[in-house]
Amino acid sequence: MSDTDKPVSPLHLGQTSALPASPEEAVLDYVSNPREGALYLVRFAAPEFTSLCPVTGQPDFAHLVIDYAPGKTIVESKSLKLFLGAFRNHDGFHEDVTVGIGQRLFAEMEPQWLRIGGYWYPRGGIPIDVFWQSGKPPEGLWLPEQGVPSYRGRG
């Protein structure tokens, strides 16, 4: 029996929850998909995401966009917020952080499809945008643009 076949009992929903000390300690809650069998897209945008540079310890800022087509479960938004907030004190390169978030969500939630766009603000004068997806999107799934323009400076 996979985790998605188990009864769902959210840890955070309706409870007072502290910010996890690290992403590894964060518990993501999943609830039954209320529209299982329907092909639809869920989008989460985190325009003020932060983590730490593993070399300098300085904060890195990103606008994350997570899109997924649910399977049997959906991620509970409060637990996702706490998980993303746990990166505040986490050292990680942009690539590791962005891809790691996408891979963890995909592995645990088992959606039909998932993609993440990490639009990182410049450090050292170079913005780094990182994209990951689980594979080809299901046929017929409407995929709107992520809506985050490439960094252009002040111009």
C-alpha positions as CSV (number, residue, x, y, z in Angstrom):
1,M,0.0,0.0,0.0
2,S,1.4,3.4,-1.0
3,D,1.2,6.4,1.2
4,T,-1.6,7.8,-0.9
5,D,-3.7,4.7,-0.1
6,K,-3.5,5.4,3.6
7,P,-6.2,7.4,5.4
8,V,-5.3,11.1,5.4
9,S,-5.0,12.9,8.8
10,P,-3.4,16.3,8.4
11,L,-1.0,17.3,11.1
12,H,-1.1,21.0,10.6
13,L,-4.7,21.8,9.4
14,G,-6.6,23.6,12.2
15,Q,-3.6,23.4,14.5
16,T,-1.0,25.9,15.7
17,S,2.3,24.8,14.0
18,A,5.8,26.1,14.5
19,L,8.1,26.7,11.6
20,P,10.2,23.6,11.1
21,A,14.0,24.0,11.9
22,S,14.9,22.5,8.5
23,P,13.2,21.3,5.3
24,E,14.1,17.7,6.3
25,E,12.1,18.1,9.5
26,A,9.1,19.6,7.8
27,V,6.1,17.3,7.5
28,L,4.0,17.8,4.4
29,D,0.3,16.9,4.8
30,Y,-1.7,15.5,1.9
31,V,-5.5,15.3,1.8
32,S,-7.7,13.3,-0.5
33,N,-8.3,14.9,-3.9
34,P,-11.9,16.2,-3.8
35,R,-12.0,15.9,-7.7
36,E,-10.1,12.6,-8.2
37,G,-10.3,11.5,-11.8
38,A,-10.6,15.1,-13.1
39,L,-7.7,16.5,-15.0
40,Y,-6.9,20.0,-13.6
41,L,-4.0,22.1,-12.6
42,V,-3.2,23.5,-9.1
43,R,-0.7,26.4,-8.8
44,F,1.1,27.7,-5.8
45,A,3.2,30.9,-6.0
46,A,5.7,31.8,-3.4
47,P,6.9,35.3,-4.4
48,E,9.0,35.9,-1.3
49,F,10.8,32.6,-0.9
50,T,14.2,32.7,0.8
51,S,17.1,30.3,1.5
52,L,20.8,30.8,2.3
53,C,23.8,30.8,0.0
54,P,25.9,27.8,1.0
55,V,29.1,29.7,0.4
56,T,28.5,33.2,1.9
57,G,25.5,32.5,4.3
58,Q,23.8,35.5,2.7
59,P,20.0,35.2,1.9
60,D,18.9,34.3,-1.6
61,F,15.5,35.3,-2.7
62,A,13.2,33.7,-5.3
63,H,9.8,33.7,-6.7
64,L,8.7,30.0,-6.9
65,V,5.8,28.8,-9.0
66,I,4.7,25.2,-8.4
67,D,2.1,23.6,-10.8
68,Y,0.8,20.1,-10.5
69,A,-2.0,17.9,-11.8
70,P,-3.3,16.0,-8.8
71,G,-3.6,12.3,-8.5
72,K,-5.3,10.7,-5.4
73,T,-4.1,13.5,-3.1
74,I,-3.4,17.2,-3.0
75,V,-0.9,19.0,-0.8
76,E,-2.3,20.9,2.2
77,S,-1.4,24.5,1.7
78,K,-0.5,25.3,5.4
79,S,2.0,22.4,5.5
80,L,3.5,23.6,2.2
81,K,3.9,27.1,3.5
82,L,5.7,25.7,6.6
83,F,7.9,23.5,4.4
84,L,8.9,26.4,2.2
85,G,9.5,28.6,5.2
86,A,11.9,26.1,6.6
87,F,14.3,27.0,3.8
88,R,15.0,30.4,5.5
89,N,17.9,28.8,7.4
90,H,18.8,26.2,4.9
91,D,22.1,26.4,2.9
92,G,21.6,25.4,-0.7
93,F,22.4,26.3,-4.3
94,H,19.5,27.5,-6.3
95,E,19.5,24.4,-8.4
96,D,19.5,22.1,-5.4
97,V,16.7,24.0,-3.6
98,T,14.4,24.3,-6.6
99,V,14.8,20.7,-7.9
100,G,14.7,19.3,-4.4
101,I,11.4,20.9,-3.6
102,G,9.9,19.6,-6.8
103,Q,11.2,16.1,-6.4
104,R,10.1,15.8,-2.8
105,L,6.5,17.0,-3.6
106,F,6.4,14.6,-6.6
107,A,7.7,11.6,-4.6
108,E,5.4,12.1,-1.6
109,M,2.2,13.3,-3.3
110,E,2.4,11.2,-6.4
111,P,0.6,13.7,-8.7
112,Q,0.0,12.9,-12.3
113,W,2.5,15.6,-13.2
114,L,4.4,18.4,-11.5
115,R,6.6,21.3,-12.5
116,I,8.4,24.0,-10.5
117,G,9.9,27.3,-11.7
118,G,12.5,29.0,-9.4
119,Y,13.0,32.6,-10.5
120,W,15.9,33.7,-8.4
121,Y,16.9,37.3,-7.9
122,P,20.5,38.2,-8.9
123,R,23.5,37.6,-6.7
124,G,26.8,38.7,-8.1
125,G,24.9,40.4,-10.9
126,I,23.5,37.2,-12.4
127,P,19.9,36.0,-12.0
128,I,19.6,32.2,-12.0
129,D,16.2,30.6,-13.1
130,V,15.8,26.9,-12.4
131,F,13.1,24.7,-13.8
132,W,12.2,21.1,-13.2
133,Q,9.3,18.9,-14.2
134,S,8.4,15.3,-13.6
135,G,7.9,14.4,-17.3
136,K,5.5,15.3,-20.1
137,P,2.3,16.9,-18.9
138,P,-0.9,14.8,-19.4
139,E,-2.6,15.3,-22.7
140,G,-5.3,17.9,-22.4
141,L,-4.0,19.6,-19.3
142,W,-4.2,23.4,-19.6
143,L,-0.8,24.8,-18.8
144,P,-0.8,28.6,-18.4
145,E,2.4,30.5,-18.5
146,Q,4.0,30.8,-15.1
147,G,3.8,34.6,-15.4
148,V,7.1,35.5,-13.9
149,P,9.1,37.7,-16.3
150,S,12.9,37.2,-16.7
151,Y,14.9,39.6,-14.5
152,R,15.5,42.9,-16.3
153,G,17.0,45.0,-13.6
154,R,15.5,48.4,-13.1
155,G,15.0,49.0,-16.8
